């Protein structure tokens, strides 16, 4: 008598209704416990829902686009022991999974794999125990990182690895790390390649912990060799759609010479087909006004990547697309408004020796964000100067007093405390726009731009209002070092209310810092200089610090910005004002 079980959505934390964006199994598949059944997506993240029990899929109760929550039935399965006719199916299914072809290869590999399983897969299964235990090493818990990119594979088939030896290097938007193995053994198969996205639980490599013979390992490798073919077929429509899109190269991208806001690139079609993309890509597309259903996808499983969105915007701009705002601003009879010219393509080598050097990942990501912020936020910059002669003398004496402790107080620590005092007095600077609402924040998390070999990152000092100068000095030093070493975690760069960009150690007078959205203001600080200042009777020397305050004119007007800068200068001139 058959035993059919319903597999339901387990407790998934604080998520209410989430949307099914991918179904990873088909009717007839034989699944194992903890094998992923579907991928669901909330507003902020996506996750795979695993099976609570093994068996053969008899029915799928959800479809892509359905909303599910805890207790929703996903599939019906029949216990493997109750379905003898389905027993030959597990071998090819396992082979496809071990080859890293999980969802892509499933639909097309099953018919081709079944005949081979009788001749090849069965001997492979019998031979495995004789060669020693084979285990799959997966990605461990790596904190808040989700879907990080493999940028380097550190092992190859045949390598002998020891426990804690690094297998791959992965990189998030802001940092990179090496993933080690918890067990020792010989690498029999590498399950990822450079460019793959992995997260907690993703398969990395297969290891034989015993002295496996090459003869035993050879038959098991056959299904892995045949698995890439279906995956290549699955990617073919994506490649074709990209070719049809005729996307321009980087050198053909449109000039970012402050065009009309890119939010006018597309108007998303309500009720149209849903694109396959992560929450971060959907947010990025919304910010640029891009309809994801029109973007040719090049990612795994026909998923839209951030680069796909960027290339689509470049393509639209290179073809001379005009934003409605720009068209409306054109004089009557002007022939359709402004035209965006393609970026000039130049053979630089004909003028002399050149070297092509790719941008770092941080610069590519921050570059897109900076361009978005510059185009979409109406920036205005208020320049002022502050007398810091007394504060600098106090800072020097403080460092002499604490010389033995090793703590060095920089002017940045004083700036952070002074900015907190100014934010308390002018709360509209400690806010963010959310549609037609202004969100006023009651906490004071201050970001500061840190210069690293790979580009600028912005660590955040949390609850700066509750910390003293010495504690802030220690934290800024530690965060700056982690930034230079590429070890900053995402949580250490999130939640900022206001940013400070200091060029004090380099030079310059004033500049226009770009606002770090969703913040509404940023303070730029240049190199201090001794200047003669008229005190009413004579010129006296004064150590002056240039202040450059960029603000979002949708939220802050010029008078408020001038008052903010003037108050900040007064606090720096007499730091006792911090306690008022």
C-alpha positions as CSV (number, residue, x, y, z in Angstrom):
1,X,0.0,0.0,0.0
2,X,1.5,3.3,-1.0
3,X,2.4,5.9,1.5
4,X,1.9,9.4,0.1
5,X,3.2,12.3,2.2
6,X,2.6,16.0,1.8
7,X,5.7,18.2,2.1
8,X,4.9,21.6,3.4
9,X,6.6,25.0,3.9
10,X,8.4,24.8,7.3
11,X,8.8,27.7,9.7
12,X,10.7,30.4,7.7
13,X,11.1,33.0,10.4
14,X,9.6,36.4,10.2
15,X,8.5,36.0,6.5
16,X,4.8,36.0,5.9
17,X,3.7,35.3,2.4
18,X,6.6,34.7,0.0
19,X,6.5,34.2,-3.8
20,X,7.6,31.0,-5.6
21,X,10.1,32.1,-8.2
22,X,11.6,28.7,-9.1
23,X,10.5,25.0,-8.9
24,X,13.5,22.7,-8.6
25,X,11.8,19.3,-9.0
26,X,9.5,17.6,-11.4
27,X,6.9,14.8,-11.1
28,X,8.7,11.5,-11.1
29,X,11.9,12.8,-9.5
30,X,13.4,10.9,-6.6
31,X,14.5,13.2,-3.9
32,X,16.5,13.0,-0.7
33,X,15.8,14.5,2.6
34,X,16.9,18.2,2.7
35,X,17.0,18.4,-1.1
36,X,15.6,21.8,-2.2
37,X,12.1,21.7,-3.7
38,X,11.4,25.4,-4.6
39,X,13.0,28.8,-4.4
40,X,10.9,31.6,-2.8
41,X,11.5,35.3,-2.6
42,X,10.5,38.0,-0.3
43,X,11.1,41.7,-0.7
44,X,14.6,41.5,0.7
45,X,15.9,38.0,0.1
46,X,15.4,34.6,-1.6
47,X,15.8,31.1,-0.1
48,X,15.4,27.5,-1.1
49,X,12.8,25.3,0.8
50,X,14.1,21.8,1.4
51,X,12.3,18.5,1.6
52,X,11.6,17.1,5.1
53,X,11.6,13.5,3.8
54,X,12.9,11.4,0.8
55,X,10.7,9.8,-1.8
56,X,9.4,10.0,-5.4
57,X,7.5,13.2,-6.4
58,X,3.9,12.3,-7.2
59,X,2.4,15.8,-7.6
60,X,3.5,19.4,-7.4
61,X,1.0,21.6,-5.7
62,X,2.4,25.1,-6.4
63,X,3.5,27.0,-9.5
64,X,5.8,29.9,-10.2
65,X,4.2,33.1,-9.0
66,X,2.2,31.5,-6.2
67,X,2.3,33.0,-2.7
68,X,3.1,30.5,0.1
69,X,3.6,30.7,3.8
70,X,4.2,28.3,6.7
71,X,2.1,25.1,6.2
72,X,1.4,25.5,2.5
73,X,1.6,22.1,0.7
74,X,4.4,22.2,-1.9
75,X,4.6,18.6,-3.2
76,X,3.2,15.1,-2.6
77,X,5.8,12.4,-2.3
78,X,5.6,8.6,-2.2
79,X,8.1,6.9,0.1
80,X,10.9,5.4,-2.1
81,X,10.3,1.9,-0.7
82,X,6.7,2.0,-1.8
83,X,7.5,2.8,-5.5
84,X,9.7,0.0,-6.9
85,X,9.1,1.2,-10.5
86,X,10.7,4.5,-9.7
87,X,13.9,3.0,-8.1
88,X,16.2,3.2,-11.2
89,X,15.6,7.0,-11.4
90,X,17.8,8.0,-8.4
91,X,21.1,7.2,-10.1
92,X,21.0,9.6,-13.0
93,X,19.3,12.2,-10.7
94,X,22.2,12.0,-8.3
95,X,24.8,12.1,-11.1
96,X,23.3,15.3,-12.5
97,X,23.3,16.9,-9.0
98,X,26.9,16.0,-8.3
99,X,27.9,17.5,-11.6
100,X,26.6,20.9,-10.5
101,X,23.8,20.8,-13.0
102,X,21.0,20.8,-10.4
103,X,18.0,22.7,-11.8
104,X,19.3,23.5,-15.3
105,X,20.1,19.9,-16.4
106,X,17.1,18.3,-14.7
107,X,14.5,18.7,-17.4
108,X,16.7,17.6,-20.3
109,X,19.1,15.2,-18.7
110,X,16.5,12.7,-17.4
111,X,15.5,11.1,-20.7
112,X,19.1,10.9,-21.9
113,X,20.4,9.7,-18.5
114,X,18.1,6.7,-18.0
115,X,19.5,4.4,-20.7
116,X,23.0,5.2,-19.5
117,X,22.2,4.5,-15.9
118,X,21.9,0.8,-16.6
119,X,25.3,0.4,-18.2
120,X,27.4,3.1,-16.4
121,X,25.7,4.4,-13.3
122,X,25.1,1.1,-11.6
123,X,28.7,0.0,-11.7
124,X,29.7,3.4,-10.4
125,X,27.5,3.0,-7.4
126,X,28.9,-0.4,-6.7
127,X,32.5,0.7,-7.0
128,X,32.2,3.7,-4.7
129,X,32.3,1.8,-1.4
130,X,35.5,-0.1,-2.4
131,X,37.4,3.2,-2.9
132,X,36.8,4.9,0.4
133,X,34.2,7.4,1.8
134,X,33.4,10.2,-0.6
135,X,31.9,13.4,0.9
136,X,30.7,16.7,-0.6
137,X,32.2,19.8,1.0
138,X,29.6,22.7,1.2
139,X,29.8,26.4,2.0
140,X,29.6,26.8,5.8
141,X,27.8,29.6,7.6
142,X,29.5,32.8,6.4
143,X,27.5,35.3,8.3
144,X,25.3,37.8,6.5
145,X,26.7,37.0,3.0
146,X,24.2,35.6,0.5
147,X,24.9,34.6,-3.0
148,X,28.6,35.5,-3.2
149,X,30.6,35.1,-6.3
150,X,33.5,32.6,-6.7
151,X,36.5,34.6,-8.0
152,X,39.2,31.9,-7.6
153,X,39.2,28.1,-7.4
154,X,42.3,27.1,-5.3
155,X,42.2,23.3,-5.9
156,X,42.0,20.9,-8.8
157,X,40.9,17.2,-9.3
158,X,43.6,15.0,-7.8
159,X,44.8,17.5,-5.2
160,X,45.2,16.2,-1.7
161,X,43.9,18.8,0.8
162,X,44.2,19.0,4.6
163,X,41.6,20.1,7.1
164,X,41.1,23.9,7.1
165,X,42.9,24.3,3.7
166,X,41.2,26.9,1.5
167,X,39.2,25.6,-1.5
168,X,37.8,28.7,-3.2
169,X,37.9,32.5,-2.8
170,X,34.5,34.3,-2.8
171,X,33.7,38.0,-3.1
172,X,30.7,40.0,-2.0
173,X,30.0,43.6,-3.0
174,X,32.6,44.9,-0.5
175,X,34.9,42.2,0.6
176,X,36.4,38.8,-0.2
177,X,37.2,35.7,1.8
178,X,38.5,32.1,1.4
179,X,36.3,29.1,2.1
180,X,38.2,26.2,3.8
181,X,37.4,22.5,4.0
182,X,36.5,21.0,7.4
183,X,37.9,17.5,6.3
184,X,41.0,16.2,4.6
185,X,41.1,14.0,1.5
186,X,41.6,13.9,-2.2
187,X,39.6,16.1,-4.6
188,X,37.7,13.9,-7.0
189,X,35.5,16.6,-8.5
190,X,35.2,20.4,-8.4
191,X,31.6,21.4,-8.3
192,X,31.9,25.2,-8.9
193,X,33.7,27.4,-11.4
194,X,34.8,31.0,-11.4
195,X,31.8,33.3,-11.7
196,X,29.3,31.0,-9.9
197,X,27.2,32.4,-7.1
198,X,27.3,30.4,-3.9
199,X,25.7,30.7,-0.4
200,X,25.4,28.6,2.7
201,X,25.0,25.0,1.8
202,X,26.2,25.2,-1.8
203,X,28.3,22.3,-3.0
204,X,32.0,23.1,-3.6
205,X,34.0,19.9,-4.1
206,X,33.8,16.2,-3.7
207,X,36.5,14.6,-1.5
208,X,37.5,11.0,-0.9
209,X,38.6,10.8,2.7
210,X,40.0,7.2,2.2
211,X,42.6,5.9,-0.2
212,X,40.3,5.7,-3.2
213,X,41.7,4.0,-6.3
214,X,41.6,5.7,-9.6
215,X,39.9,2.7,-11.1
216,X,37.0,3.1,-8.7
217,X,36.8,6.8,-9.3
218,X,36.8,6.6,-13.1
219,X,33.3,5.2,-13.7
220,X,31.7,7.7,-11.2
221,X,33.1,10.6,-13.3
222,X,31.2,9.6,-16.4
223,X,27.9,11.1,-15.5
224,X,29.7,14.3,-14.5
225,X,31.2,14.5,-17.9
226,X,27.9,14.2,-19.6
227,X,26.1,16.7,-17.4
228,X,27.4,20.0,-18.9
229,X,25.7,19.3,-22.2
230,X,22.1,19.9,-21.0
231,X,23.3,22.9,-19.1
232,X,24.7,24.4,-22.3
233,X,21.3,23.8,-24.0
234,X,19.6,25.6,-21.1
235,X,21.8,28.6,-21.6
236,X,21.3,28.8,-25.3
237,X,18.1,30.8,-25.3
238,X,19.7,33.3,-23.0
239,X,22.7,33.7,-25.3
240,X,20.4,34.0,-28.3
241,X,18.3,36.7,-26.6
242,X,21.5,38.6,-25.7
243,X,22.6,38.5,-29.3
244,X,19.1,39.7,-30.4
245,X,19.4,42.5,-28.0
246,X,22.6,43.7,-29.8
247,X,24.1,45.0,-26.5
248,X,26.9,47.6,-26.9
249,X,30.3,47.1,-25.5
250,X,31.7,49.1,-22.6
251,X,33.4,51.5,-25.1
252,X,30.1,52.2,-26.7
253,X,28.3,53.1,-23.5
254,X,26.5,56.4,-23.3
255,X,28.3,59.3,-21.7
256,X,27.3,60.1,-18.2
257,X,27.3,63.8,-18.8
258,X,24.4,64.5,-16.4
259,X,21.5,63.3,-18.7
260,X,17.9,63.4,-17.7
261,X,17.3,60.9,-14.9
262,X,17.7,57.3,-15.9
263,X,14.5,56.5,-14.1
264,X,12.7,57.3,-17.4
265,X,14.4,54.4,-19.3
266,X,11.3,52.2,-19.1
267,X,7.8,52.0,-17.8
268,X,7.2,48.5,-16.3
269,X,4.2,46.7,-17.7
270,X,1.7,45.8,-15.1
271,X,0.6,42.1,-15.1
272,X,3.3,41.1,-17.6
273,X,5.6,38.1,-17.4
274,X,7.8,38.1,-14.3
275,X,11.6,38.3,-14.8
276,X,13.9,35.9,-13.0
277,X,16.1,38.2,-10.8
278,X,17.3,38.5,-7.2
279,X,15.8,41.1,-4.8
280,X,19.0,43.3,-5.1
281,X,18.7,43.3,-8.9
282,X,15.0,44.1,-8.7
283,X,15.7,47.1,-6.4
284,X,18.6,48.2,-8.7
285,X,16.2,48.1,-11.7
286,X,13.5,50.0,-9.8
287,X,15.9,52.7,-9.0
288,X,16.9,53.1,-12.6
289,X,13.3,52.7,-13.8
290,X,14.0,49.6,-15.9
291,X,11.4,47.0,-16.8
292,X,13.1,43.7,-16.0
293,X,10.9,41.8,-18.5
294,X,12.7,43.7,-21.3
295,X,16.2,42.9,-20.1
296,X,18.0,40.0,-21.9
297,X,19.2,37.6,-19.1
298,X,22.6,36.1,-19.1
299,X,22.8,34.6,-15.6
300,X,22.4,31.0,-14.5
301,X,18.9,29.6,-15.1
302,X,18.1,32.6,-17.3
303,X,18.5,35.0,-14.3
304,X,18.9,38.7,-14.8
305,X,22.2,40.0,-13.4
306,X,23.2,43.6,-12.4
307,X,25.4,43.7,-15.5
308,X,22.4,42.8,-17.6
309,X,20.5,45.8,-16.3
310,X,23.5,48.1,-16.8
311,X,24.1,46.9,-20.4
312,X,20.4,47.3,-21.2
313,X,20.5,51.0,-19.9
314,X,23.6,51.6,-22.0
315,X,22.0,50.1,-25.0
316,X,18.9,52.3,-24.7
317,X,21.0,55.4,-24.2
318,X,23.3,54.6,-27.0
319,X,20.4,54.3,-29.4
320,X,19.4,57.9,-28.6
321,X,16.6,57.2,-26.2
322,X,15.3,60.4,-24.6
323,X,13.8,60.6,-21.2
324,X,10.3,62.2,-21.0
325,X,11.6,65.0,-18.8
326,X,14.3,65.9,-21.4
327,X,11.8,65.7,-24.3
328,X,9.4,68.0,-22.4
329,X,12.2,70.5,-21.8
330,X,13.1,70.7,-25.5
331,X,11.9,73.8,-27.3
332,X,8.8,73.5,-29.5
333,X,9.7,72.3,-33.0
334,X,13.2,71.2,-31.8
335,X,12.8,67.9,-33.5
336,X,12.3,65.5,-30.5
337,X,14.5,67.0,-27.8
338,X,18.0,66.0,-26.7
339,X,19.9,63.2,-28.2
340,X,22.4,61.2,-26.1
341,X,25.6,60.5,-28.1
342,X,27.3,57.2,-27.9
343,X,30.6,57.0,-25.9
344,X,33.4,57.6,-28.4
345,X,35.3,54.4,-29.4
346,X,39.0,55.2,-29.8
347,X,42.0,53.0,-30.6
348,X,44.3,54.5,-28.0
349,X,47.2,52.2,-28.9
350,X,47.8,54.1,-32.2
351,X,48.9,57.1,-30.2
352,X,51.4,55.3,-28.0
353,X,51.9,52.4,-25.5
354,X,48.8,51.5,-23.4
355,X,47.9,48.9,-20.8
356,X,44.3,47.7,-20.2
357,X,43.5,47.2,-16.6
358,X,40.0,46.0,-15.5
359,X,38.2,48.0,-12.8
360,X,38.1,46.4,-9.4
361,X,34.7,44.9,-8.4
362,X,34.3,47.6,-5.7
363,X,34.9,50.4,-8.3
364,X,32.4,48.9,-10.8
365,X,29.7,48.6,-8.1
366,X,30.4,52.0,-6.4
367,X,30.7,53.6,-9.8
368,X,27.2,52.6,-10.8
369,X,25.8,53.8,-7.4
370,X,27.6,57.1,-7.6
371,X,26.3,57.7,-11.1
372,X,22.8,56.9,-10.0
373,X,23.1,59.2,-7.0
374,X,24.6,62.1,-9.0
375,X,21.9,61.8,-11.7
376,X,18.9,61.3,-9.4
377,X,19.6,63.6,-6.4
378,X,19.6,67.3,-6.9
379,X,23.0,68.1,-5.3
380,X,23.9,71.5,-3.9
381,X,27.1,72.1,-2.0
382,X,27.6,74.7,0.8
383,X,31.3,75.6,1.5
384,X,32.4,77.1,4.7
385,X,35.5,77.2,7.0
386,X,36.0,76.3,10.7
387,X,38.6,77.6,13.2
388,X,40.2,74.4,14.6
389,X,43.3,75.9,16.2
390,X,42.2,75.2,19.8
391,X,40.8,71.7,18.9
392,X,44.0,70.7,17.1
393,X,46.1,71.8,20.2
394,X,43.8,69.7,22.4
395,X,44.1,66.7,20.0
396,X,47.9,66.8,20.1
397,X,48.0,67.0,23.9
398,X,45.4,64.2,24.1
399,X,47.7,61.9,22.0
400,X,50.7,62.7,24.2
401,X,48.7,61.8,27.3
402,X,47.7,58.4,25.7
403,X,50.9,57.7,23.9
404,X,51.6,54.5,26.0
405,X,48.1,53.1,25.3
406,X,48.7,53.1,21.6
407,X,45.4,54.9,20.8
408,X,45.8,57.8,18.3
409,X,43.0,60.3,18.1
410,X,42.5,61.8,14.7
411,X,40.5,64.8,13.7
412,X,37.9,62.4,12.3
413,X,36.8,61.3,15.8
414,X,36.1,65.0,16.7
415,X,34.3,65.5,13.4
416,X,32.0,62.6,14.1
417,X,31.0,63.9,17.5
418,X,30.5,67.4,16.1
419,X,28.4,66.1,13.3
420,X,26.2,64.2,15.8
421,X,25.6,67.5,17.7
422,X,24.7,69.2,14.4
423,X,22.3,66.4,13.5
424,X,20.5,66.7,16.8
425,X,20.0,70.4,16.2
426,X,19.0,70.0,12.6
427,X,17.1,66.7,12.4
428,X,16.1,67.0,8.7
429,X,19.8,66.1,7.9
430,X,19.4,62.8,9.8
431,X,16.6,61.6,7.5
432,X,15.8,59.7,4.3
433,X,13.2,60.0,1.6
434,X,10.7,57.2,1.3
435,X,8.4,58.1,-1.6
436,X,6.4,61.1,-0.4
437,X,7.5,60.6,3.3
438,X,10.5,61.9,5.1
439,X,11.8,59.3,7.6
440,X,13.4,61.1,10.5
441,X,15.9,58.8,12.4
442,X,16.3,58.8,16.1
443,X,19.7,57.0,16.0
444,X,23.1,58.4,14.9
445,X,25.1,56.0,12.8
446,X,27.9,57.9,11.0
447,X,29.7,56.6,8.0
448,X,33.2,57.6,6.9
449,X,34.9,57.1,3.5
450,X,37.9,54.8,3.8
451,X,40.5,54.7,1.0
452,X,41.6,51.2,0.1
453,X,43.7,49.7,-2.8
454,X,40.5,48.6,-4.5
455,X,38.5,51.8,-4.1
456,X,36.4,53.7,-1.5
457,X,34.3,51.9,1.0
458,X,32.2,53.5,3.8
459,X,32.3,51.8,7.2
460,X,29.8,53.0,9.8
461,X,30.3,54.0,13.4
462,X,27.0,52.9,15.1
463,X,25.4,54.9,17.9
464,X,28.1,57.6,17.8
465,X,26.1,59.7,20.1
466,X,26.6,57.2,22.9
467,X,30.4,56.9,22.5
468,X,33.3,59.1,23.6
469,X,36.2,60.4,21.5
470,X,38.6,57.7,22.5
471,X,36.2,54.9,21.7
472,X,35.3,56.4,18.3
473,X,39.1,56.8,17.6
474,X,39.6,53.1,18.3
475,X,36.7,52.0,16.2
476,X,37.6,54.2,13.2
477,X,41.1,52.8,13.3
478,X,39.9,49.2,13.4
479,X,37.3,49.6,10.7
480,X,39.8,51.5,8.4
481,X,42.3,48.6,8.8
482,X,39.6,46.0,8.0
483,X,38.6,48.0,4.9
484,X,42.2,48.1,3.6
485,X,42.5,44.3,4.2
486,X,39.2,43.7,2.4
487,X,37.6,42.1,5.5
488,X,34.7,44.5,6.1
489,X,31.4,42.6,6.6
490,X,28.1,44.0,5.0
491,X,26.7,44.8,8.5
492,X,29.7,47.1,9.1
493,X,28.7,49.2,6.0
494,X,24.9,49.4,6.5
495,X,22.5,51.7,8.4
496,X,24.4,55.0,8.0
497,X,22.6,58.3,8.6
498,X,25.2,60.7,7.4
499,X,28.7,60.3,5.8
500,X,32.0,62.1,6.1
501,X,34.5,62.1,3.3
502,X,37.9,63.5,4.6
503,X,40.8,64.4,2.3
504,X,42.6,66.2,5.2
505,X,45.7,64.1,4.9
506,X,46.1,64.7,1.2
507,X,45.2,68.2,0.2
508,X,42.8,70.5,-1.6
509,X,40.5,73.3,-0.5
510,X,36.9,72.5,-1.2
511,X,35.1,69.8,-3.3
512,X,31.7,68.5,-4.1
513,X,31.1,65.1,-2.4
514,X,28.4,62.9,-3.8
515,X,25.5,62.0,-1.4
516,X,25.5,58.4,-0.3
517,X,21.8,57.5,-0.9
518,X,19.5,57.0,0.9
519,X,21.1,59.6,3.0
520,X,20.3,63.3,2.3
521,X,23.6,64.9,3.1
522,X,27.4,64.3,3.2
523,X,30.2,66.4,4.7
524,X,33.5,66.8,2.7
525,X,36.6,67.9,4.7
526,X,39.8,69.1,3.0
527,X,43.3,69.9,4.3
528,X,43.5,72.5,7.1
529,X,45.7,75.5,6.5
530,X,47.0,78.5,8.5
531,X,45.3,81.7,7.3
532,X,45.5,85.4,8.3
533,X,42.1,86.3,9.8
534,X,41.0,89.9,10.7
535,X,39.9,90.1,14.3
536,X,38.7,93.8,14.0
537,X,42.0,95.3,14.9
538,X,44.6,93.2,13.2
539,X,45.3,90.0,11.2
540,X,45.9,87.0,13.4
541,X,47.0,83.5,12.3
542,X,44.2,80.9,12.4
543,X,44.2,77.2,11.6
544,X,41.3,76.8,9.2
545,X,39.4,73.6,8.2
546,X,37.5,73.7,4.8
547,X,34.0,72.2,5.1
548,X,32.0,71.1,2.0
549,X,28.4,70.1,2.7
550,X,26.5,68.5,-0.1
551,X,22.8,68.2,0.5
552,X,19.6,66.9,-1.3
553,X,17.7,70.0,-2.3
554,X,14.4,68.1,-2.3
555,X,14.7,67.8,1.5
556,X,17.0,70.6,2.6
557,X,17.0,74.2,1.4
558,X,20.1,76.5,1.2
559,X,19.4,78.5,4.4
560,X,19.2,75.2,6.5
561,X,22.5,74.0,4.9
562,X,24.2,77.3,5.7
563,X,23.0,77.1,9.3
564,X,24.1,73.5,9.6
565,X,27.6,74.4,8.4
566,X,27.9,77.5,10.6
567,X,26.8,75.5,13.7
568,X,29.3,72.7,12.9
569,X,32.0,75.3,12.6
570,X,31.1,76.8,15.9
571,X,31.2,73.4,17.6
572,X,34.7,72.7,16.1
573,X,35.9,76.1,17.2
574,X,34.7,75.5,20.8
575,X,34.1,71.8,21.5
576,X,32.4,72.5,24.8
577,X,29.3,73.1,22.7
578,X,29.0,69.3,22.2
579,X,27.7,69.0,25.7
580,X,25.0,71.7,25.3
